[in-house]
């Protein structure tokens, strides 16, 4: 391990544990080596075993929390980070790599000393953001900022949580503070640009996105944002190029696959669109928009039973999904299942979907 010969290290730990499976330390060390080899699931298993032996080992628990976050296991990561805040950190020489909030590349390092749990509150904020608990995320980022006021990342992260919760002016202030602390902070630059884009300043926005991509091509978000603008402009090939780039950098973001699927539909690549919707679902099973859109695609392909199944799952995860009820109603109507079609149409209308009188007369004949 000291020589970074990870494969050989794993083989030696395997031999050790075959001889003495109840020794805890080799599991922890093998987990670290497996992470370096990008065997993330194998590393997670090893950390879990080690923590059965030593449940309060700070560094092992931190490794597991970071790995769970990386793998999208946000509820589990949140539990680990919450426990870490209650544990004494102790002495350590371990250096941990810290990822930017919304970038996939490693750009900073930290130790567990001297930051008064700021980085833990930051990661708690990130997990709450991923779980759409934006107000709680804002609280956690604020605690991180109180503990370490000069860290630009924390302001950028809090800005995004504020933006998603509708507090746009406050979000803009946080992004600007991040840029004061670090004028080259690409995430803050990008998020300010995204706000500019939403306010309709397209030309300025495109230039800012081009600059962000040229300055740091390893960030996925500028590509994704520019891809979205190109979708609005019906520049489908340009949008496809941008989402391809975003996904090459970060293949764990379900929204990228959803939007690329929509672009592929416009380009008549139905098989590619189906695969992308399915990938978005595999990343986030509860992603009701992906279920709905895959259902729409299946309905267009006249695969109505499968479409109805997808609409049903979308409704299961979002019981007030009026559009899913409406689309399932149309699919039932095409199958000549009049009672089911009328029932869904009425439910869609009760949830606020605007149903025209002609459609109502067509589907609810009686």
N, C-alpha and C positions, 0 to 999 in steps of 0.2 A: 504493500500500500504506500509506503513512504516513497517508493520509486515509481508510483503511479502505474504499476503493472497489474491492472485491475483483474484481468482474466485469470492470471496465475494466482492472485490473491483469493478470488472466489473458489478456485479449485482446491486450494489449501484449506480454506475454511470448511468446504464441503467434507474433506477428509477428516478434519478435526471433529466435526459434528457427527459424522458417521461413528466415530469412536466414542465420543462423549456428548450425546444429544442434549444433556441437561446442563451444559455449560452456557450461561447466558451471553457472555461477552462476544463470542464468535458470531452470534446472530446480528448483533449491532454492527460489528465491523463488516460483516458480509453485506449487510444492508447498504452501508455507505459505498462499498465497492460496486454493488449492483446498480446503484443510482448513477455512478460514473459511467457504467456500461449502458445506461438508458433502459435497464430492466426495471421499470418503475413498479410494476406489480409485484415482482419478486422482492424488491427492496421493502415494499410496504408489508409484505408477509413477515419478513425478518424483523422489522421494527415492531410489529404487533407481538411477535413471540417474545422479543426482548423485553417489551414493556409489560408482559405478563409476569416476568420475573422481577422487574424493577419499575413499577408503574409511575414513580415520581422522578425518574431520571430526566433532568431538564433537557439535555441536548438531544436525546433520543426522541423525546416527545416533540421537541421543536422540529427535528428532521421529519417526523411523521406528519406534523401539522402542515409544514411547507409542501410535502409531497402530496398530501390529500388535497391541498389547495390547487396544486398544479394539475392533478388528475380530475379536477372538477367535483370533488366530494366535499362540497362546501359546508353542509351541516356538520359532518364529522370533523372537518378542519376547524370549524368554529368552536366545537367542544374542546378540541385540543388547545387552541389559543386561549380560551377562557380559563382552562386549568393552568396553563403556563403562567398566567398573570398572578395566580395565587401561590406559585412555587418560588422558593428562594433560588436565585440564579447561581450562586456559588462561583468558584474560580474556574475559569476555562481559558484555554488558548485556542479553542476551535474558531475558525473563521467561516462564516456562513455567507453564501452568495445570495444577494437580495435582488429580485427582479423588479423592474419598473412596474408600476401598478397595471398598466395596460399594454406593456410590451412583452414580447416573448423572449427577448434576449437578456442575458445577465449583464448588468452594467455597474454594479456596486457591490461592496462587501461590507459586512459588519460583524462585530463580535457581540456576545450577549452581555457585555459589560458596558456600563457608563451611559446608557440611553434611557434609563428609568422606564422601561417597558414601552417606550414610544413605538418601536417597530412592531410590538405585539398588538397594540391598539390599532396601528395602521393596518395590519393584516386582518384584524377583526373587522375593521371598516370595509376592507376589500371583500371579505366573505359576506358581510351584510349587503353590500352593493350587489354582489352576484345573486343573492337571495331576494333582491328587490325590497329589502328592508331599509329604505333610504334614510329615514329619520334616525334610526339606530346607527347607521353607518356614519352619519354626520356627527353624532355624539362621540363615536369612537375616534374618528379623525381629529376632532377637537381635543380629545384627551391626548392624542399623539402630539398635536401641535403644542399643547401646554407643556408637555414633557421635553419637547425638542423644537424650539420655535424657528430654528433656521433651516428646516428641511423642506425644500421646495416640493418634493413628492407628496407630502401630506396635504399641502394646500391644493395641489392639482387633483388629488384623489377626492378631497372633500368638495372641491368645485364640481366634479362630475356627479357626486351624490346629490348635491344641491340642485344641479341642473335637472337631473332625473326626477327630483321631487317637485319641480316647478319653480324653484327659487332662482330664477335665471340671473337677476342682477347680482345676487350674492355670489353665484357661481362665477360670474365674470370677474368679480373682485378677487376671488381666490385664485383664479388663473393668472391675473395680473400680479398678485403677490408672489406666486410661484416664479414668474418671469423676472421679478425684481431680485429674488434670491438667486435665480439661475437663468440668465438671459438666453441660454441655449436649451432650455427645457422643452424638448420636442412635444411631449404630451400636452403640456399647458398651451403651447403654440397651436397645436392641432385642435384642442378643444375650443380655444378662442375662435379659431377659424370656423369650426363647426357652427358656433353661435352666429358668426357673421353670415354664414351660408343660410341659416334658417331665417335670418332677417332680410334675405333677398339680395345681398350684395355679392352676386355670383362671380363677377369678374375678379373682384378683390379676393374672394374666397378661392377661386381656382388658382390664382397666383400664389397665395399662401400655401395651398396644398402642394403645388409643384415645388415650392421652396422646401417645404417640410420633407417631401420625398427625396429631393436631391441632397438635402443636408443629412438625412438619416434614413437610408433606404431599408433599414432593418425593422422599422416600425410598421405594423400592419394597418393601423387606424387611418393614416392619411390616404392609403390606397382604397380602403373601404369607403371612406367619406367621398373621395373623388368618384368612385364607382357609383355611389348613390346619386351624386349630382349628374353623372352621365346617364343614369337610368331616367332621371327626370327630363333630361334633354333628348331621350330616345336614341342615344348613342350606344346601341346595344353591344357592339364589338368592343368599344372602348371600355364600357362597364365590365364586360367579361374579362378583359385583360387586367383590370384593376382588382377584381375579386379573385382572379387566379393568383395574383401577386400576394394579396392579403392572406389567402389560404396557404400559400407556400410558407409564409412566415409563421402563421398561427392557424393550425388545423383543428383547434379545439373550440372555435367560436361558432355556435349554431347559427347566429344571424348571418354570417358570411355565406354559409351554405344555402340558407333560405333565399337570400338575395341573388346569389348566383343561379339558383334554380329558376327564379323568376326571369332572369335574363335569358337563360337557356330556352325557356318556353318561348320567349319572344323571337329567338333565333331558330325556332322549330326543332330544337334538339330535345325531344320529349324523353328519350331514354336517359340522357344526361341530367335533365331536370328531375326525373324520378329518383335517380341515384343521389342527387344532392339533397332533396327533401328527406330521403331515407337517412342520409348521413346526419342531417340536422337533428332528426328524431333520435338517432343512436347516441348523439352527444347529450341531448336533453330530452328524456322521454316525455316530460310534461309540457313540451313546447307545442301548445295548441295551434299556433299559427302554421307550423309545419304540417301538422296533421290535416288542418283545413285545406291548405294549398295542395298537398299531395292528393287529398280527396278530390279537389277541383280538377287536377290533372287526370286522375283516373276516370272521372265523369266525362271529360272531353274525349277520352279514349274509349268511351262506352263500356268501361269496366265497372258497371254500376254497383254490384255487390261489394267490391273492394272499396269503392268510393264511400258507400254508406258506412262501412266499417270504420273508415278513417274519420268521417264526420262524427260518428258515435264516440270514438275515443277523444276527439277534440272536445266534445260536450262533457265527457266524463271528467276531463281535467279542468274545464271551464264551464260549469253548469249554466252560466248565463250568456253563453256565446250565441247571440241572436243570428249571426251570419251562418253559423254551422247548422242551426235548426232550419233556416231558410233553404240552404243548399241541399240539406238532406231531404227536405220536403220536395224539392224539384226532382231529386233522384228517385224518390219513392213514386212520384207522379209518372216519371218515365217508365217505371216498372209496373205501372197500373195498380199500385197499392194505394187506393184512394183514401182509405181511412187513415193510414199512417201519414200520408202526404198532408192531408188537411189538419191533422193534429199538430204536426210540426210547424205548419204555416201559422197557425193560431198562436203557438208558443213563441215563434220568432216575433210576431207582431206584439205580443204581450211584453216582450223584452225590449221593445223600442225599434224593431226593424220596420221600415216603411214599406208596406205591402200595397201595391196598386189595386184598384177595384177589379181590373181585368184579370190580373193574376189570381186574386181571391175567387172570382167567379169561375175561373178555369180549374182551379185545384179543389176548392170546396164547392162541389156542384150542388149539394143540397143546402 
